[in-house]
Amino acid sequence: MGASVVQLGIWLSLWAAPEAGRHLTLDPGAQFRVSSGTEWDTNARRAVAGGDGLLGFGNRVVGDALLRLTVDAEASLRITDLDVVQIAYLIGAKRFFGENTEDLLTHDLRLYTNHLFGRYFSFGLFGQGKANRMRSGARDYTLGLGEGALTLHLTNELSASIRGRATSYDFTDRRLAFAGPGVGGEVAWRPHRRFRASLFADFDWRKYRGNAVVPLIDESTGEPFGNFVTLCDGTGDERLDGFTCAPVQRRDTLLSAGARLAYQGPFILGGSVLGRFHRSNSDFENFDRFQLSAFATVPLPFRFAISLLGVLQLNRGTSLTQAQIQADDDENQNRLDAQLSYGLGDGLHIDAKYSLFADEFQNQAVDFVRHTFYLGLSYEIEANSG
């Protein structure tokens, strides 16, 4: 998927190059950042404490120290005055001191292209491939995403875009793997080069590999047996004598809508409000999530800088399966990050960071809490031909 995004972006640039106002420039640029340090994780196994859901999950919370290494590289090529292609790759590794089954290797490859056609239209492509692999394999997942967006530039300050995408998600428990298309739109307002505000909405369809949760049927009466439910895939209560069920493949829809604000000047400041409405043909899988987030990066005297991120989320409704993947789904948790950096010069920094991840799964007597404390070094460099 990634290679095809880049190839298509370059082809679009060269195809449009003869247009008046387009001049072949082939101007490259690059950024590179590497960071490494030690961290204490109070919930190294990312355990969800307090009981078992339909699919089951661990409930033992264990703390451990680890070594962390992250390498982040980005390259860009401005093919013409109006066409740019970018590729970014991140590889990260965790090596635990005691809980070595939690050792982690993650890859994240992202590709972007943007092409301006005339004064009013631009077209962009985005592709992402992400793989998360643990030594135990307990929470391995692979994400693939391809998206195209068409933007109408109504004025210098106002633009509107529509987008379409395809998503594929594979998880250790294949019953939670899904794929499907999505559409979305956004209206953006930029009254100043340092300020941007936008309203957006997205709608996604998801077809799961696994079955929907359905009632367990008492064969003697033909009626649902109390509040008992099953996936009806040959691994649960439907195998008991006297009970049956009707298998149904799971289908979900997800509506997301919200607003974003961002300012970038001597300091960086922004925030967002987001509502996500999840509906399913599976019992106990209809829930809503409301999220409020804010972030800031502020330079301080004596080469210090502080970065803050806060995410507050409220859940309404129930989900039997969300708890199994929630511990790795950081964007859907209550979260607090605070990082203090000190510049040693020539792109070298000392970084100290505290993070909190927390959530309560309201349909069950369970919760997830995790604190991390990090201290390390980072080095970054940027190069441009111009």
FIKENU-529351 format. One record per residue (C-alpha): residue number from 1; residue in one letter; y, z, x. Coordinates in Angstrom, 2 decimals. Layout:
<rs>
R|NUM|A|Y|Z|X
...
</rs>
This chain:
<rs>
R|1|M|0.00|0.00|0.00
R|2|G|2.45|0.92|2.79
R|3|A|2.01|-2.30|4.76
R|4|S|2.42|-4.39|1.63
R|5|V|5.71|-2.63|0.79
R|6|V|7.15|-3.41|4.23
R|7|Q|5.89|-7.00|4.19
R|8|L|7.34|-7.62|0.74
R|9|G|10.66|-6.07|1.76
R|10|I|10.95|-8.26|4.85
R|11|W|9.96|-11.34|2.83
R|12|L|12.67|-10.60|0.24
R|13|S|15.26|-10.17|3.01
R|14|L|14.41|-13.44|4.74
R|15|W|14.15|-15.30|1.41
R|16|A|17.65|-14.16|0.43
R|17|A|19.19|-14.59|3.88
R|18|P|20.63|-18.08|3.25
R|19|E|22.78|-16.62|0.47
R|20|A|26.49|-16.58|1.25
R|21|G|27.53|-13.28|2.80
R|22|R|24.12|-12.57|4.33
R|23|H|23.95|-12.59|8.09
R|24|L|20.85|-11.86|10.13
R|25|T|21.55|-8.71|12.17
R|26|L|18.16|-7.15|13.08
R|27|D|19.80|-3.79|13.80
R|28|P|17.16|-1.07|14.48
R|29|G|17.49|2.70|14.35
R|30|A|15.19|5.68|14.86
R|31|Q|14.99|9.44|14.39
R|32|F|12.43|11.83|15.79
R|33|R|11.86|15.55|15.22
R|34|V|9.11|17.87|16.42
R|35|S|8.79|21.57|15.66
R|36|S|6.25|24.21|16.56
R|37|G|5.96|27.94|16.15
R|38|T|4.00|30.87|14.81
R|39|E|3.89|32.06|11.21
R|40|W|2.55|34.97|9.18
R|41|D|1.16|34.02|5.75
R|42|T|0.51|36.88|3.32
R|43|N|-1.79|34.68|1.20
R|44|A|-3.54|32.48|3.74
R|45|R|-6.18|31.32|1.25
R|46|R|-3.55|30.55|-1.41
R|47|A|-5.65|32.63|-3.76
R|48|V|-4.80|32.97|-7.42
R|49|A|-5.39|36.63|-8.21
R|50|G|-6.78|38.19|-11.33
R|51|G|-9.65|36.37|-13.04
R|52|D|-11.38|33.04|-13.38
R|53|G|-10.30|30.03|-15.38
R|54|L|-12.55|27.39|-16.90
R|55|L|-13.03|25.67|-13.55
R|56|G|-12.94|28.84|-11.47
R|57|F|-10.79|29.75|-8.45
R|58|G|-10.72|32.33|-5.72
R|59|N|-9.16|35.74|-6.34
R|60|R|-9.10|37.40|-2.90
R|61|V|-5.66|37.58|-1.26
R|62|V|-5.84|37.69|2.56
R|63|G|-3.02|37.60|5.13
R|64|D|-3.27|35.87|8.51
R|65|A|-1.20|34.51|11.41
R|66|L|-1.19|30.83|12.33
R|67|L|0.25|28.25|14.67
R|68|R|2.19|25.41|13.07
R|69|L|3.04|21.95|14.49
R|70|T|5.04|19.26|12.69
R|71|V|6.05|15.82|13.95
R|72|D|8.46|13.76|11.83
R|73|A|9.47|10.23|12.85
R|74|E|11.58|7.62|11.06
R|75|A|12.43|4.03|11.97
R|76|S|14.78|1.63|10.20
R|77|L|15.61|-2.05|10.52
R|78|R|18.73|-3.59|9.00
R|79|I|17.50|-7.14|8.67
R|80|T|20.74|-8.54|7.25
R|81|D|24.06|-7.07|6.18
R|82|L|22.53|-6.44|2.73
R|83|D|18.87|-5.66|3.46
R|84|V|17.30|-2.63|5.08
R|85|V|13.69|-1.50|5.64
R|86|Q|12.73|2.08|6.56
R|87|I|9.44|3.77|7.45
R|88|A|8.92|7.52|7.83
R|89|Y|5.80|9.35|8.95
R|90|L|5.11|13.07|9.05
R|91|I|2.03|14.75|10.48
R|92|G|1.59|18.49|10.28
R|93|A|-1.12|20.89|11.40
R|94|K|-1.89|24.58|10.85
R|95|R|-4.32|26.57|12.98
R|96|F|-5.13|30.04|11.63
R|97|F|-6.15|32.91|13.87
R|98|G|-8.74|34.42|11.52
R|99|E|-9.07|32.36|8.33
R|100|N|-10.11|29.19|10.16
R|101|T|-11.51|27.64|6.97
R|102|E|-7.84|27.24|5.96
R|103|D|-6.96|25.10|9.02
R|104|L|-4.95|22.17|7.71
R|105|L|-3.99|18.62|8.69
R|106|T|-1.58|16.66|6.52
R|107|H|-0.23|13.09|6.73
R|108|D|2.71|11.72|4.76
R|109|L|3.70|8.06|5.14
R|110|R|6.74|6.75|3.22
R|111|L|8.25|3.28|3.17
R|112|Y|11.51|2.10|1.65
R|113|T|13.32|-1.20|1.27
R|114|N|16.68|-1.93|-0.33
R|115|H|18.20|-5.34|-1.04
R|116|L|21.64|-6.10|-2.46
R|117|F|22.02|-9.30|-4.49
R|118|G|25.62|-10.20|-5.14
R|119|R|28.10|-7.55|-6.16
R|120|Y|26.28|-6.04|-9.10
R|121|F|22.53|-5.89|-8.43
R|122|S|20.21|-4.30|-5.90
R|123|F|16.43|-4.03|-5.76
R|124|G|14.39|-1.42|-3.91
R|125|L|10.73|-0.76|-3.15
R|126|F|9.10|2.57|-2.34
R|127|G|5.56|3.36|-1.22
R|128|Q|3.95|6.67|-0.29
R|129|G|0.55|7.70|0.96
R|130|K|-0.16|11.40|1.48
R|131|A|-3.40|13.08|2.54
R|132|N|-4.05|16.81|2.78
R|133|R|-7.24|17.91|4.55
R|134|M|-8.56|21.45|5.09
R|135|R|-11.43|22.58|7.29
R|136|S|-13.17|24.00|4.18
R|137|G|-12.31|20.99|2.01
R|138|A|-11.57|23.36|-0.88
R|139|R|-8.17|21.89|-1.78
R|140|D|-8.19|18.41|-0.24
R|141|Y|-6.12|15.81|-2.05
R|142|T|-4.86|12.25|-1.57
R|143|L|-1.75|10.86|-3.25
R|144|G|-0.79|7.18|-3.48
R|145|L|2.44|5.93|-5.07
R|146|G|4.09|2.52|-5.37
R|147|E|7.45|1.98|-7.10
R|148|G|10.05|-0.72|-7.66
R|149|A|13.62|-0.09|-8.88
R|150|L|16.37|-2.44|-10.12
R|151|T|19.93|-1.09|-10.00
R|152|L|23.02|-2.39|-11.78
R|153|H|26.26|-1.46|-9.99
R|154|L|28.71|-1.31|-12.90
R|155|T|31.64|-0.21|-10.72
R|156|N|32.09|1.15|-7.22
R|157|E|31.48|4.64|-8.64
R|158|L|28.96|4.06|-11.46
R|159|S|25.43|2.61|-11.35
R|160|A|22.36|2.50|-13.60
R|161|S|18.76|1.84|-12.54
R|162|I|15.34|1.32|-14.08
R|163|R|12.06|1.78|-12.24
R|164|G|8.34|1.27|-12.66
R|165|R|5.53|2.79|-10.64
R|166|A|1.81|3.35|-10.28
R|167|T|0.34|6.69|-9.14
R|168|S|-3.10|7.69|-7.92
R|169|Y|-4.12|11.31|-7.26
R|170|D|-7.52|12.36|-5.93
R|171|F|-8.52|16.03|-5.68
R|172|T|-11.53|17.93|-4.31
R|173|D|-12.63|18.58|-7.88
R|174|R|-12.89|14.97|-9.06
R|175|R|-12.46|16.08|-12.67
R|176|L|-8.78|16.69|-11.86
R|177|A|-8.22|13.28|-10.21
R|178|F|-6.08|10.81|-12.16
R|179|A|-4.27|7.48|-12.00
R|180|G|-1.73|5.73|-14.19
R|181|P|1.59|3.91|-14.57
R|182|G|5.06|5.29|-15.12
R|183|V|8.58|4.17|-16.01
R|184|G|11.97|5.77|-15.53
R|185|G|15.70|5.37|-15.41
R|186|E|18.78|6.95|-13.83
R|187|V|22.55|6.84|-14.22
R|188|A|24.50|7.85|-11.09
R|189|W|28.19|8.60|-10.61
R|190|R|29.77|8.71|-7.16
R|191|P|33.52|9.35|-7.46
R|192|H|33.72|10.11|-3.74
R|193|R|31.53|9.16|-0.79
R|194|R|30.61|12.82|-0.32
R|195|F|29.76|13.61|-3.94
R|196|R|27.00|12.29|-6.23
R|197|A|25.90|13.24|-9.76
R|198|S|23.08|11.71|-11.78
R|199|L|21.10|11.92|-15.02
R|200|F|17.47|10.76|-15.00
R|201|A|14.33|10.53|-17.12
R|202|D|10.71|9.51|-16.37
R|203|F|7.58|8.99|-18.46
R|204|D|4.08|8.87|-16.94
R|205|W|0.64|8.13|-18.34
R|206|R|-2.39|9.74|-16.68
R|207|K|-6.03|8.75|-17.04
R|208|Y|-8.32|11.41|-15.56
R|209|R|-11.74|10.96|-14.01
R|210|G|-12.95|14.07|-15.82
R|211|N|-13.39|14.96|-19.46
R|212|A|-10.98|16.68|-21.78
R|213|V|-11.66|20.27|-22.79
R|214|V|-13.28|20.22|-26.26
R|215|P|-14.73|22.86|-28.63
R|216|L|-18.32|23.94|-28.27
R|217|I|-20.19|23.05|-31.48
R|218|D|-22.85|25.25|-33.12
R|219|E|-25.63|22.82|-34.10
R|220|S|-26.78|25.00|-36.98
R|221|T|-23.41|24.80|-38.73
R|222|G|-21.76|21.74|-37.17
R|223|E|-18.62|23.83|-36.71
R|224|P|-16.79|24.97|-33.55
R|225|F|-18.37|28.10|-32.07
R|226|G|-15.53|30.62|-32.08
R|227|N|-12.94|29.88|-29.42
R|228|F|-15.49|28.64|-26.87
R|229|V|-14.60|25.36|-25.13
R|230|T|-16.32|23.08|-22.63
R|231|L|-15.71|19.99|-20.51
R|232|C|-18.90|18.53|-22.00
R|233|D|-19.94|16.96|-18.70
R|234|G|-23.35|18.58|-18.25
R|235|T|-22.13|21.52|-16.17
R|236|G|-21.16|24.07|-18.81
R|237|D|-22.18|25.84|-22.01
R|238|E|-23.18|22.62|-23.79
R|239|R|-26.52|22.88|-21.98
R|240|L|-27.45|25.96|-24.03
R|241|D|-29.99|25.54|-26.82
R|242|G|-28.40|25.39|-30.22
R|243|F|-25.03|24.09|-29.02
R|244|T|-23.59|20.62|-28.56
R|245|C|-20.30|18.84|-27.91
R|246|A|-18.70|15.41|-28.00
R|247|P|-17.41|14.23|-24.57
R|248|V|-13.88|12.78|-24.46
R|249|Q|-12.18|11.39|-21.33
R|250|R|-8.97|13.23|-20.61
R|251|R|-5.63|11.45|-21.19
R|252|D|-2.23|13.04|-20.49
R|253|T|1.43|12.08|-20.74
R|254|L|4.31|13.63|-18.79
R|255|L|7.98|13.37|-19.79
R|256|S|10.51|14.52|-17.18
R|257|A|14.28|14.63|-17.64
R|258|G|17.13|16.29|-15.82
R|259|A|20.34|16.13|-13.81
R|260|R|21.26|16.40|-10.12
R|261|L|24.44|17.21|-8.20
R|262|A|24.97|16.90|-4.44
R|263|Y|27.85|17.26|-1.98
R|264|Q|27.64|16.34|1.71
R|265|G|30.60|17.08|3.94
R|266|P|31.29|19.86|6.45
R|267|F|28.49|21.63|4.60
R|268|I|25.72|20.47|2.23
R|269|L|25.45|21.80|-1.31
R|270|G|23.51|20.71|-4.37
R|271|G|21.33|21.57|-7.30
R|272|S|19.32|20.24|-10.20
R|273|V|18.04|21.12|-13.65
R|274|L|14.70|19.68|-14.77
R|275|G|12.48|19.79|-17.84
R|276|R|8.85|18.57|-17.73
R|277|F|6.82|18.23|-20.93
R|278|H|3.07|17.82|-20.45
R|279|R|0.90|16.66|-23.36
R|280|S|-2.86|16.07|-23.35
R|281|N|-5.83|15.30|-25.57
R|282|S|-7.52|18.19|-23.76
R|283|D|-7.49|21.61|-25.42
R|284|F|-5.28|24.19|-23.69
R|285|E|-3.44|21.59|-21.59
R|286|N|-0.12|21.30|-23.47
R|287|F|2.70|23.05|-21.64
R|288|D|6.37|22.75|-20.69
R|289|R|8.10|23.62|-17.43
R|290|F|11.82|24.23|-17.05
R|291|Q|13.21|24.33|-13.52
R|292|L|16.58|25.23|-12.02
R|293|S|17.12|24.67|-8.28
R|294|A|19.95|24.97|-5.76
R|295|F|20.25|24.33|-2.01
R|296|A|22.84|24.71|0.72
R|297|T|23.17|24.16|4.47
R|298|V|26.20|25.77|6.11
R|299|P|27.17|25.69|9.80
R|300|L|28.14|29.08|11.22
R|301|P|30.09|30.10|14.32
R|302|F|28.44|30.20|17.75
R|303|R|26.08|27.25|17.02
R|304|F|24.25|28.99|14.17
R|305|A|23.40|27.34|10.85
R|306|I|21.86|28.71|7.68
R|307|S|19.88|26.81|5.04
R|308|L|18.98|28.18|1.60
R|309|L|16.78|26.84|-1.19
R|310|G|16.08|28.53|-4.50
R|311|V|13.86|27.30|-7.35
R|312|L|13.44|29.18|-10.62
R|313|Q|10.82|27.94|-13.06
R|314|L|9.83|29.00|-16.55
R|315|N|6.52|27.91|-18.08
R|316|R|5.82|27.64|-21.78
R|317|G|2.40|26.78|-23.17
R|318|T|-1.10|26.90|-21.71
R|319|S|-3.16|25.12|-19.07
R|320|L|-6.75|25.91|-18.11
R|321|T|-6.74|23.66|-15.03
R|322|Q|-3.19|23.98|-13.65
R|323|A|-4.05|27.19|-11.80
R|324|Q|-6.56|25.39|-9.59
R|325|I|-4.01|22.98|-8.09
R|326|Q|-0.85|25.07|-8.50
R|327|A|-1.25|26.86|-5.18
R|328|D|-0.73|23.53|-3.36
R|329|D|1.88|22.18|-5.78
R|330|D|4.95|23.77|-4.19
R|331|E|7.43|21.77|-6.27
R|332|N|6.14|23.47|-9.42
R|333|Q|6.53|27.07|-8.29
R|334|N|9.25|29.65|-8.19
R|335|R|10.44|29.41|-4.62
R|336|L|12.92|30.90|-2.17
R|337|D|13.57|29.59|1.37
R|338|A|16.01|31.05|3.89
R|339|Q|16.27|29.56|7.39
R|340|L|18.52|30.52|10.28
R|341|S|18.84|28.08|13.22
R|342|Y|20.48|28.42|16.59
R|343|G|21.39|25.35|18.64
R|344|L|20.43|25.54|22.30
R|345|G|21.96|22.12|23.00
R|346|D|20.68|18.56|23.42
R|347|G|18.87|18.62|20.06
R|348|L|16.89|21.83|20.76
R|349|H|16.96|24.65|18.18
R|350|I|15.41|28.06|17.55
R|351|D|14.38|28.40|13.89
R|352|A|13.57|31.54|11.90
R|353|K|12.45|31.06|8.29
R|354|Y|11.31|33.14|5.34
R|355|S|9.67|31.61|2.24
R|356|L|8.47|33.01|-1.05
R|357|F|6.23|31.14|-3.51
R|358|A|5.38|32.75|-6.83
R|359|D|4.17|31.83|-10.29
R|360|E|2.50|33.40|-13.29
R|361|F|0.05|31.37|-15.32
R|362|Q|0.93|32.52|-18.78
R|363|N|-2.29|31.42|-20.48
R|364|Q|-4.38|33.79|-18.34
R|365|A|-4.03|37.24|-16.77
R|366|V|-3.55|35.72|-13.31
R|367|D|-0.69|35.15|-10.90
R|368|F|0.07|33.56|-7.54
R|369|V|2.32|35.14|-4.86
R|370|R|2.74|34.07|-1.23
R|371|H|5.22|35.07|1.52
R|372|T|5.58|33.34|4.89
R|373|F|7.55|34.36|8.00
R|374|Y|8.10|31.70|10.70
R|375|L|9.63|31.64|14.20
R|376|G|9.62|28.52|16.36
R|377|L|11.39|25.77|18.27
R|378|S|12.43|22.32|17.11
R|379|Y|13.72|19.26|18.92
R|380|E|15.35|16.22|17.34
R|381|I|16.82|12.97|18.62
R|382|E|18.49|10.00|16.95
R|383|A|18.92|6.51|18.40
R|384|N|20.81|3.52|17.01
R|385|S|21.40|0.13|18.59
R|386|G|25.01|0.16|17.46
</rs>
